[in-house]
Amino acid sequence: MPSKTRYGVRLKFYSRKRCSMQDWPWNWLGRLRRVKMRSVIIKFLAVALSLWLVFTGVNYSTLLASTTGSAAPAALSEKELATPPQIQPGGELIPGGVQSFAGSSKNAQEISPGVIYYTLEGQNWKKKPLHGYVVEADPSLNLMELRVATGQDTLGKRETLSSIAARHGAVAAVNAGFFDGSTGWPIGHLMQDGHMLNSWNILRTSVGFTDQKKAVIGYFAPQVTAQLGDTVLDIEGVNYPAAENEIILYTPFFSSDVKIPSGGTGIIIAPDENGILSVSGMTTDTTAVPSNGYVLTLRDDKKSLIASLDPGSAVKIKIDYDQQWKSLKHLVTAGPLLVEDGQPVFNATFEGFRGSILEPAARTAVGINKEGRIILAVVDGKKDWSAGLTLEELAYLMTDLGCIRAAALDGGGSSGMWTKGNLVSAPTDGKERTVANAILVLYQVPVYLNNQRIFFDVPPLFENGRVLVPLRKIFDSLQAQIKWDQDSKTVTATKNNKTVVLTVGKQNALIDGKVYSLDVPACIKDGRIMVPLRFVSSSLGANVKWRSKPPGVFITSNAG
């Protein structure tokens, strides 16, 4: 049966030979005329419906959700949005908006310089309870840092939010991006300290933090290329399984050996004695990523691009992205976009979110207000305790909290907020779910050992011009043996036949039996013994340097 598409519908044409006299009124000419009329009627009804939606202010996605049986509330009209009714905190949540909820903040308190924490309480449009938590942080402060952390410091591993936050000495933390539930692998892009940990092309909103202490929210589309000799290859992903006809780059952050895909080729890239990258070999077997090097895999037809590649060819890896992401330090992909130019936007379907994820649930979001402060928000979704929010309601909430730009993070059972040494939100599952990554708020002096960042469960203290750190972590990092005498509050550290003795509260210390005066004595904070960093490091043979802008302590030490 021949067919052709016209007027937006597919028409079926019947010949005279195939149509009896009884069928004749439905021959191709009659069908075409009838379809034309139906098409005109359908278009007229569609235009009329659209005009009705505009003038009544009904949100289409909400209307669609209601017709499919979801529990989305009706939306506000434009007039209602402009002048919302004044409802007291704890009153009914305005359908389609959350102004009363956002205005119900309680017990606002400064939990660290530049960091404010408060809670929200209210009801949704069905008069079911809502409980939320908000942290506002000023990233411009000298010791303030917002960073992305991974579970167990390993790509693809998971860890509870409480554990991630505690071992970094965080002031506050929330869960961050989506991840594969079976493998723990992050979905989208992930960057830490300027290193691309994971990348694959996906149209979802990302959240980044720059060296200039600014947050950026938008669509991140890096261009990764590898130049091998005279050949330039466009790379489709970083540290991610290769699909058909793809080129994938694996870095030392990949947590296991690289399995070369069937029908593929692996190019091993390693630095020479001068640190210059070059092709050190090619393989079709599973291989490890060289230290400070890469493995490049090519599948199917892409292998022809390296047909003339010679071992020893020079290699350059380049990552480019838009100017808005300039000086990017940390980034995680999540989504959808919630607020743009101070107005709520509804991009969930556009970014590929479907099904139950659109229904009310526990939510986590991050935003930026007009002063440049970072807003982190979590709303519980635990049955009788808190009904949760739809993504549309979350967009209104972030707008009402003063955000000019905001994005959703992973939600549901992954949602969580950690502050003041505790998980303050109520997990949907009744207990914390392990997550792949988190956004941390830190207020501390950064400490580096041999250019690697060291984190302490109790943040370093800055007292009288001296930095004090928890003794066990610093001595372990310096590979020193330690003994602690609880009665005398004395620690003895030994390394390479050198012995250092410090006593809590005493202004003097011993190095190989000789008495030395301390500017700041050891002390106890939050149950941790804090020792003067420069003194103990120098005493054990390390070199210590202080950098003022940006602040940081840099320790250089030989192992052993």
VEXDREN-2710 file (C-alpha; in Angstrom, 1 decimal):
% VEXDREN-2710
k/r/px/py/pz
1/MET/0.0/0.0/0.0
2/PRO/1.7/3.2/-1.1
3/SER/1.9/6.1/1.3
4/LYS/3.1/9.7/1.5
5/THR/3.5/12.2/4.3
6/ARG/1.7/15.6/3.9
7/TYR/0.3/18.1/6.3
8/GLY/2.0/16.4/9.2
9/VAL/0.2/13.0/8.8
10/ARG/0.9/9.9/6.8
11/LEU/-1.7/9.2/4.0
12/LYS/-2.5/5.9/2.5
13/PHE/-3.5/5.9/-1.2
14/TYR/-5.8/3.3/-2.7
15/SER/-6.0/2.6/-6.4
16/ARG/-9.4/2.1/-8.2
17/LYS/-8.5/-1.5/-8.9
18/ARG/-8.2/-2.1/-5.1
19/CYS/-11.4/-0.2/-4.2
20/SER/-14.8/-1.6/-4.7
21/MET/-17.8/0.7/-5.4
22/GLN/-18.7/0.4/-1.8
23/ASP/-15.2/1.6/-0.9
24/TRP/-15.2/4.4/-3.5
25/PRO/-16.0/7.3/-1.2
26/TRP/-12.8/6.4/0.6
27/ASN/-10.6/6.4/-2.4
28/TRP/-7.4/8.5/-2.5
29/LEU/-9.0/11.7/-3.5
30/GLY/-11.7/11.5/-0.9
31/ARG/-9.2/10.5/1.8
32/LEU/-6.9/13.4/0.9
33/ARG/-9.8/15.9/1.2
34/ARG/-10.9/14.4/4.5
35/VAL/-7.3/14.4/5.9
36/LYS/-6.9/18.0/4.8
37/MET/-10.0/19.0/6.7
38/ARG/-9.0/16.9/9.8
39/SER/-5.5/18.5/9.7
40/VAL/-7.0/22.0/9.6
41/ILE/-9.3/21.2/12.5
42/ILE/-6.5/19.7/14.6
43/LYS/-4.2/22.7/13.9
44/PHE/-7.1/25.1/14.9
45/LEU/-7.7/23.2/18.2
46/ALA/-4.0/23.2/18.9
47/VAL/-3.7/26.9/18.5
48/ALA/-6.8/27.5/20.6
49/LEU/-5.4/25.3/23.3
50/SER/-2.1/27.1/23.3
51/LEU/-3.7/30.5/23.6
52/TRP/-5.9/29.2/26.4
53/LEU/-2.8/27.9/28.2
54/VAL/-1.0/31.3/27.8
55/PHE/-3.8/33.4/29.0
56/THR/-4.7/31.2/31.9
57/GLY/-1.1/30.8/33.0
58/VAL/-1.3/26.9/33.1
59/ASN/2.1/25.3/32.8
60/TYR/2.1/22.8/30.0
61/SER/4.4/20.3/31.6
62/THR/2.3/20.3/34.7
63/LEU/-0.8/19.8/32.6
64/LEU/0.8/16.9/30.8
65/ALA/2.0/15.4/34.1
66/SER/-1.6/15.5/35.5
67/THR/-3.0/13.8/32.4
68/THR/-0.4/10.9/32.8
69/GLY/-1.4/10.4/36.4
70/SER/1.5/12.0/38.3
71/ALA/1.1/14.1/41.4
72/ALA/2.3/17.4/40.0
73/PRO/0.4/20.5/41.3
74/ALA/-1.3/23.0/39.2
75/ALA/0.8/26.0/38.2
76/LEU/0.4/29.7/39.0
77/SER/-0.8/32.2/36.5
78/GLU/1.6/35.0/35.5
79/LYS/-0.4/37.5/37.6
80/GLU/-0.3/35.3/40.7
81/LEU/3.5/34.8/40.2
82/ALA/4.0/38.6/40.1
83/THR/2.0/39.2/43.3
84/PRO/1.8/36.0/45.3
85/PRO/-0.5/35.8/48.3
86/GLN/1.1/36.5/51.6
87/ILE/1.0/33.2/53.5
88/GLN/2.6/32.8/56.9
89/PRO/5.5/30.4/57.3
90/GLY/4.2/26.9/57.8
91/GLY/1.1/27.7/55.7
92/GLU/-0.1/26.2/52.5
93/LEU/2.6/25.9/49.7
94/ILE/1.3/27.9/46.8
95/PRO/0.6/25.5/43.9
96/GLY/3.5/25.9/41.4
97/GLY/5.5/28.1/43.8
98/VAL/7.3/27.8/47.1
99/GLN/7.5/31.4/48.4
100/SER/6.0/30.6/51.8
101/PHE/8.4/27.7/52.2
102/ALA/11.4/29.7/51.2
103/GLY/10.4/32.4/53.7
104/SER/10.1/30.0/56.6
105/SER/13.8/30.0/57.5
106/LYS/14.5/29.2/61.1
107/ASN/17.5/29.4/63.4
108/ALA/19.9/31.0/61.0
109/GLN/23.4/30.7/62.3
110/GLU/27.0/31.3/61.2
111/ILE/28.7/27.9/61.3
112/SER/32.0/29.3/60.0
113/PRO/33.3/32.6/58.8
114/GLY/31.3/33.4/55.7
115/VAL/29.0/30.3/56.0
116/ILE/25.3/30.6/57.2
117/TYR/23.1/27.6/57.8
118/TYR/19.3/27.6/58.4
119/THR/16.3/25.2/58.1
120/LEU/13.0/25.5/56.3
121/GLU/9.6/24.2/57.4
122/GLY/6.3/24.3/55.6
123/GLN/3.6/22.5/53.7
124/ASN/3.0/21.7/50.0
125/TRP/-0.2/22.4/48.1
126/LYS/-1.7/19.2/49.5
127/LYS/-0.9/20.3/53.0
128/LYS/1.7/17.7/53.5
129/PRO/4.8/18.7/55.5
130/LEU/8.1/19.9/54.0
131/HIS/11.5/20.1/55.6
132/GLY/14.5/21.7/54.1
133/TYR/18.1/22.8/54.8
134/VAL/20.1/25.7/53.3
135/VAL/23.7/26.7/53.4
136/GLU/25.0/30.0/52.1
137/ALA/28.7/30.4/51.6
138/ASP/30.8/33.4/50.5
139/PRO/33.4/32.1/48.1
140/SER/35.4/35.4/48.1
141/LEU/36.8/34.9/51.6
142/ASN/40.5/34.1/51.6
143/LEU/40.4/30.6/53.2
144/MET/37.0/29.7/51.6
145/GLU/37.0/26.9/49.1
146/LEU/34.2/25.0/47.3
147/ARG/35.4/21.8/45.7
148/VAL/34.3/18.5/44.3
149/ALA/35.3/15.3/46.1
150/THR/35.0/11.7/45.0
151/GLY/34.0/8.6/47.0
152/GLN/37.1/7.1/48.6
153/ASP/39.2/9.5/46.5
154/THR/38.8/7.1/43.6
155/LEU/36.8/7.4/40.4
156/GLY/34.0/4.9/40.4
157/LYS/34.0/4.3/44.2
158/ARG/31.3/5.3/46.6
159/GLU/31.2/6.6/50.1
160/THR/28.6/8.2/52.4
161/LEU/28.4/11.9/52.4
162/SER/29.2/12.1/56.1
163/SER/32.4/10.2/55.6
164/ILE/33.5/12.3/52.6
165/ALA/32.8/15.5/54.5
166/ALA/34.4/14.4/57.8
167/ARG/37.7/13.3/56.4
168/HIS/38.1/16.6/54.4
169/GLY/37.3/18.7/57.5
170/ALA/34.4/20.3/55.7
171/VAL/32.2/23.0/57.1
172/ALA/29.3/21.8/55.0
173/ALA/28.6/19.3/52.2
174/VAL/25.9/18.1/49.9
175/ASN/25.7/15.2/47.5
176/ALA/26.6/16.1/43.9
177/GLY/26.2/14.4/40.5
178/PHE/24.4/11.4/39.2
179/PHE/26.1/8.1/38.9
180/ASP/25.6/4.5/37.6
181/GLY/24.0/2.6/40.4
182/SER/25.7/-0.7/39.5
183/THR/29.3/0.6/38.9
184/GLY/29.4/3.9/40.8
185/TRP/30.7/5.6/37.6
186/PRO/29.8/9.3/37.4
187/ILE/27.4/10.4/34.6
188/GLY/28.7/13.3/32.5
189/HIS/31.8/15.4/33.4
190/LEU/33.8/15.5/36.5
191/MET/36.8/17.7/37.2
192/GLN/39.0/18.1/40.3
193/ASP/41.9/20.5/40.9
194/GLY/41.9/21.2/37.1
195/HIS/42.2/17.6/36.1
196/MET/39.6/16.0/33.9
197/LEU/38.6/12.8/35.9
198/ASN/35.7/11.8/33.7
199/SER/34.0/13.2/30.5
200/TRP/31.4/12.0/28.0
201/ASN/29.1/14.0/25.9
202/ILE/25.7/14.6/27.5
203/LEU/23.4/17.6/27.3
204/ARG/23.0/18.2/31.0
205/THR/23.7/21.1/33.3
206/SER/27.1/21.2/35.0
207/VAL/28.3/23.2/38.1
208/GLY/31.9/24.5/38.2
209/PHE/34.1/26.5/40.6
210/THR/37.0/28.5/39.3
211/ASP/40.4/29.7/40.5
212/GLN/38.8/33.2/40.8
213/LYS/36.5/31.8/43.5
214/LYS/33.4/32.0/41.3
215/ALA/30.7/29.5/40.6
216/VAL/29.6/28.8/37.0
217/ILE/26.4/26.9/36.1
218/GLY/25.6/26.0/32.5
219/TYR/26.2/23.5/29.7
220/PHE/29.8/22.2/29.7
221/ALA/31.1/20.9/26.3
222/PRO/34.9/20.4/26.4
223/GLN/36.8/19.7/23.2
224/VAL/39.5/17.1/23.9
225/THR/42.1/16.4/21.2
226/ALA/45.2/14.3/20.9
227/GLN/47.9/15.2/18.4
228/LEU/50.0/12.2/17.5
229/GLY/52.8/13.3/15.2
230/ASP/50.9/15.1/12.4
231/THR/47.6/13.5/13.2
232/VAL/45.0/15.3/15.3
233/LEU/42.3/13.1/16.8
234/ASP/39.0/14.3/18.3
235/ILE/38.4/12.4/21.6
236/GLU/34.8/11.5/22.4
237/GLY/35.3/10.7/26.1
238/VAL/37.7/10.6/29.0
239/ASN/37.9/7.5/31.4
240/TYR/34.7/6.1/30.0
241/PRO/33.9/2.8/28.2
242/ALA/34.2/3.2/24.4
243/ALA/31.1/2.9/22.3
244/GLU/31.1/1.9/18.6
245/ASN/33.5/4.0/16.5
246/GLU/34.7/6.1/19.4
247/ILE/38.1/7.4/20.6
248/ILE/38.5/7.4/24.4
249/LEU/41.3/8.8/26.5
250/TYR/42.3/7.1/29.8
251/THR/44.3/9.0/32.4
252/PRO/46.1/7.9/35.6
253/PHE/42.8/8.8/37.4
254/PHE/41.2/5.7/35.8
255/SER/41.0/3.3/38.8
256/SER/41.9/0.0/37.0
257/ASP/43.7/-1.3/34.0
258/VAL/42.3/-0.4/30.6
259/LYS/40.5/-3.2/28.7
260/ILE/41.0/-2.6/25.0
261/PRO/37.6/-3.1/23.3
262/SER/37.0/-5.9/20.9
263/GLY/38.2/-4.9/17.5
264/GLY/40.0/-1.9/19.0
265/THR/43.6/-0.7/19.4
266/GLY/45.2/0.9/22.4
267/ILE/48.0/3.5/22.1
268/ILE/50.2/3.7/25.2
269/ILE/51.5/7.3/25.8
270/ALA/54.2/7.9/28.3
271/PRO/56.7/10.7/29.2
272/ASP/60.4/10.4/28.3
273/GLU/63.2/11.4/30.7
274/ASN/62.5/15.0/29.9
275/GLY/58.8/14.7/30.6
276/ILE/57.9/14.9/26.9
277/LEU/54.9/12.7/25.9
278/SER/55.3/10.2/23.1
279/VAL/53.9/7.0/21.8
280/SER/55.6/4.2/23.7
281/GLY/53.7/1.3/22.2
282/MET/50.5/-0.1/20.8
283/THR/48.4/-3.1/22.1
284/THR/45.2/-5.0/21.8
285/ASP/45.5/-6.5/25.4
286/THR/44.5/-5.1/28.7
287/THR/47.1/-2.5/29.9
288/ALA/47.8/-0.2/32.7
289/VAL/47.9/3.6/32.4
290/PRO/51.5/4.8/32.7
291/SER/52.3/7.2/35.6
292/ASN/51.9/10.7/34.2
293/GLY/50.9/9.1/30.9
294/TYR/47.8/8.0/29.0
295/VAL/46.2/5.2/27.1
296/LEU/44.2/6.1/23.9
297/THR/41.7/3.5/22.6
298/LEU/40.3/3.6/19.0
299/ARG/37.4/1.3/17.9
300/ASP/36.3/0.1/14.5
301/ASP/36.8/2.6/11.6
302/LYS/38.7/5.0/13.8
303/LYS/41.7/2.7/13.7
304/SER/42.4/3.8/10.2
305/LEU/43.3/7.2/11.5
306/ILE/46.5/5.9/13.0
307/ALA/47.5/3.5/10.2
308/SER/50.8/5.4/9.7
309/LEU/51.6/6.1/13.3
310/ASP/55.1/5.3/14.4
311/PRO/56.4/4.5/17.9
312/GLY/58.1/7.5/19.4
313/SER/55.8/10.0/17.8
314/ALA/55.3/13.1/19.9
315/VAL/52.0/13.5/21.6
316/LYS/50.1/16.6/22.8
317/ILE/46.8/16.3/24.8
318/LYS/44.6/19.4/24.7
319/ILE/41.4/20.3/26.5
320/ASP/39.5/23.4/25.4
321/TYR/36.2/24.9/26.7
322/ASP/34.2/28.1/26.5
323/GLN/35.4/31.3/28.1
324/GLN/32.7/31.2/30.7
325/TRP/34.6/28.2/32.2
326/LYS/37.9/30.0/32.2
327/SER/40.3/29.0/35.1
328/LEU/38.0/26.1/35.9
329/LYS/39.2/24.1/38.9
330/HIS/36.3/21.8/39.9
331/LEU/33.2/20.7/38.0
332/VAL/30.4/18.1/38.2
333/THR/27.5/17.4/35.8
334/ALA/24.0/17.0/37.3
335/GLY/20.9/18.9/36.1
336/PRO/18.5/20.0/35.1
337/LEU/18.9/23.8/35.0
338/LEU/16.5/25.4/37.4
339/VAL/17.0/29.1/37.4
340/GLU/18.3/31.4/34.7
341/ASP/18.6/35.2/35.0
342/GLY/16.6/35.1/38.2
343/GLN/13.6/33.2/36.7
344/PRO/12.6/29.6/37.1
345/VAL/13.1/27.4/34.0
346/PHE/11.8/23.9/33.3
347/ASN/14.5/22.1/31.4
348/ALA/14.1/18.6/32.8
349/THR/12.6/17.0/29.6
350/PHE/15.0/18.9/27.4
351/GLU/17.9/17.4/29.4
352/GLY/16.6/13.9/29.1
353/PHE/14.9/13.4/32.5
354/ARG/11.8/11.2/32.3
355/GLY/9.5/9.2/34.4
356/SER/9.5/9.0/38.2
357/ILE/12.4/11.4/38.5
358/LEU/9.9/14.2/37.7
359/GLU/7.6/13.3/40.6
360/PRO/7.9/14.8/44.1
361/ALA/11.1/13.5/45.8
362/ALA/14.0/14.5/48.1
363/ARG/16.0/17.2/46.2
364/THR/19.4/18.8/46.3
365/ALA/20.3/22.0/44.4
366/VAL/23.0/24.5/44.1
367/GLY/22.6/28.2/43.1
368/ILE/24.3/31.6/42.9
369/ASN/22.7/34.8/44.2
370/LYS/23.3/38.3/42.9
371/GLU/26.1/38.9/45.5
372/GLY/28.0/35.8/44.2
373/ARG/27.2/33.7/47.3
374/ILE/26.7/30.0/46.8
375/ILE/23.4/28.6/47.9
376/LEU/23.2/24.9/48.7
377/ALA/19.7/23.5/49.4
378/VAL/18.3/20.1/50.3
379/VAL/14.6/19.2/50.8
380/ASP/13.7/15.9/52.5
381/GLY/11.4/13.4/50.7
382/LYS/10.8/10.9/53.5
383/LYS/7.1/10.0/53.5
384/ASP/5.3/11.5/56.5
385/TRP/8.2/13.7/57.5
386/SER/8.5/15.6/54.2
387/ALA/6.7/15.2/50.9
388/GLY/9.6/16.3/48.7
389/LEU/9.4/18.6/45.7
390/THR/9.0/18.3/41.9
391/LEU/11.7/19.8/39.8
392/GLU/9.4/22.7/39.0
393/GLU/8.8/23.4/42.7
394/LEU/12.6/23.1/43.3
395/ALA/13.1/25.8/40.6
396/TYR/10.7/28.1/42.3
397/LEU/12.3/27.4/45.7
398/MET/15.8/28.3/44.4
399/THR/14.4/31.5/42.8
400/ASP/12.7/32.5/46.1
401/LEU/16.0/31.8/47.9
402/GLY/17.5/34.6/45.8
403/CYS/19.3/32.6/43.1
404/ILE/19.9/34.2/39.8
405/ARG/21.2/30.9/38.4
406/ALA/20.7/27.4/39.8
407/ALA/20.8/23.7/39.0
408/ALA/19.5/20.5/40.5
409/LEU/21.9/17.8/41.7
410/ASP/21.2/14.1/42.2
411/GLY/18.1/13.6/44.4
412/GLY/16.0/10.9/46.0
413/GLY/17.9/8.5/48.3
414/SER/21.2/10.3/47.4
415/SER/20.0/13.7/48.7
416/GLY/21.8/14.8/51.8
417/MET/23.3/17.8/53.7
418/TRP/26.1/17.6/56.2
419/THR/27.0/20.5/58.5
420/LYS/28.5/21.0/62.0
421/GLY/29.9/17.5/62.0
422/ASN/26.5/15.8/61.4
423/LEU/24.1/14.8/58.7
424/VAL/21.3/17.2/59.2
425/SER/18.9/16.0/56.5
426/ALA/16.7/12.9/56.8
427/PRO/17.7/10.2/54.3
428/THR/14.8/8.8/52.2
429/ASP/16.0/5.2/52.7
430/GLY/16.2/5.7/56.5
431/LYS/20.0/5.5/56.3
432/GLU/22.7/7.2/54.3
433/ARG/23.2/6.0/50.7
434/THR/26.8/5.9/49.4
435/VAL/27.4/8.4/46.7
436/ALA/30.0/8.8/43.9
437/ASN/30.9/12.5/44.6
438/ALA/30.0/15.5/46.7
439/ILE/30.3/19.3/46.8
440/LEU/32.3/20.5/49.9
441/VAL/32.4/23.8/51.6
442/LEU/35.9/24.2/53.2
443/TYR/37.3/26.9/55.4
444/GLN/40.9/26.0/56.1
445/VAL/44.6/26.5/55.2
446/PRO/45.5/24.2/52.3
447/VAL/48.4/21.9/53.1
448/TYR/50.4/20.1/50.4
449/LEU/53.0/17.4/50.8
450/ASN/55.2/16.9/47.7
451/ASN/52.5/18.8/45.7
452/GLN/49.7/16.5/46.8
453/ARG/46.9/18.0/48.9
454/ILE/46.5/16.6/52.4
455/PHE/43.1/16.8/54.1
456/PHE/42.6/16.6/57.9
457/ASP/39.4/15.6/59.7
458/VAL/39.9/18.6/61.9
459/PRO/40.8/21.6/59.7
460/PRO/44.3/23.2/60.2
461/LEU/44.3/26.0/62.8
462/PHE/45.9/29.4/62.0
463/GLU/47.0/30.8/65.3
464/ASN/49.5/33.6/66.0
465/GLY/50.9/33.3/62.5
466/ARG/51.4/29.5/62.9
467/VAL/49.5/26.6/61.4
468/LEU/48.6/23.7/63.6
469/VAL/47.4/20.3/62.2
470/PRO/46.2/17.0/63.7
471/LEU/49.3/15.1/64.7
472/ARG/48.5/11.6/63.5
473/LYS/47.8/12.6/59.9
474/ILE/50.9/14.8/59.5
475/PHE/53.2/12.3/61.1
476/ASP/51.7/9.4/59.1
477/SER/52.1/11.5/55.9
478/LEU/55.8/12.2/56.8
479/GLN/56.2/8.4/57.5
480/ALA/57.2/8.9/61.1
481/GLN/56.6/6.5/63.9
482/ILE/54.6/7.9/66.8
483/LYS/53.9/7.1/70.4
484/TRP/51.3/8.8/72.5
485/ASP/51.4/9.0/76.3
486/GLN/47.9/9.7/77.5
487/ASP/48.9/10.5/81.1
488/SER/51.5/13.1/80.3
489/LYS/49.8/14.2/77.0
490/THR/53.1/13.7/75.3
491/VAL/53.8/12.6/71.7
492/THR/57.1/11.1/70.6
493/ALA/57.8/10.9/66.8
494/THR/60.8/9.1/65.3
495/LYS/62.1/9.1/61.7
496/ASN/65.6/8.2/60.4
497/ASN/67.0/8.1/63.9
498/LYS/65.7/11.5/64.7
499/THR/63.3/11.9/67.7
500/VAL/60.9/14.8/68.3
501/VAL/59.0/15.1/71.6
502/LEU/56.0/17.5/72.2
503/THR/53.7/17.9/75.2
504/VAL/50.3/19.5/74.9
505/GLY/50.2/23.0/76.4
506/LYS/54.0/23.2/76.8
507/GLN/56.0/26.0/75.1
508/ASN/59.1/23.8/74.7
509/ALA/59.8/20.7/72.6
510/LEU/62.7/18.2/72.3
511/ILE/64.7/17.3/69.2
512/ASP/67.1/14.5/69.9
513/GLY/67.2/15.6/73.5
514/LYS/67.8/19.3/72.8
515/VAL/65.3/21.8/74.1
516/TYR/63.6/24.1/71.5
517/SER/61.2/26.9/72.1
518/LEU/57.8/26.9/70.3
519/ASP/55.9/30.0/69.1
520/VAL/52.7/28.0/69.5
521/PRO/52.4/24.9/71.7
522/ALA/50.5/21.7/70.8
523/CYS/46.8/21.8/71.8
524/ILE/43.6/19.8/71.7
525/LYS/40.7/20.7/69.4
526/ASP/37.6/18.6/68.8
527/GLY/39.3/15.6/70.4
528/ARG/42.4/15.9/68.1
529/ILE/46.0/16.7/69.2
530/MET/47.1/19.7/67.1
531/VAL/50.8/20.2/66.6
532/PRO/52.7/23.1/64.9
533/LEU/53.1/22.1/61.3
534/ARG/56.4/23.9/60.4
535/PHE/58.2/22.8/63.6
536/VAL/57.4/19.1/63.3
537/SER/58.0/19.0/59.5
538/SER/61.3/20.8/59.7
539/SER/62.4/18.7/62.7
540/LEU/61.9/15.5/60.7
541/GLY/64.0/16.8/57.7
542/ALA/61.2/18.3/55.5
543/ASN/61.3/21.7/53.8
544/VAL/58.3/23.9/54.5
545/LYS/57.2/27.0/52.6
546/TRP/54.3/29.4/53.1
547/ARG/52.4/31.0/50.2
548/SER/50.2/33.9/51.0
549/LYS/48.1/34.3/47.7
550/PRO/46.3/32.0/47.5
551/PRO/47.2/30.8/51.0
552/GLY/48.9/27.4/51.4
553/VAL/51.6/25.4/53.1
554/PHE/53.9/23.4/50.9
555/ILE/56.0/20.6/52.4
556/THR/58.8/18.8/50.5
557/SER/60.0/15.6/52.1
558/ASN/62.0/12.6/51.0
559/ALA/60.4/9.2/51.6
560/GLY/61.9/6.9/54.2
END
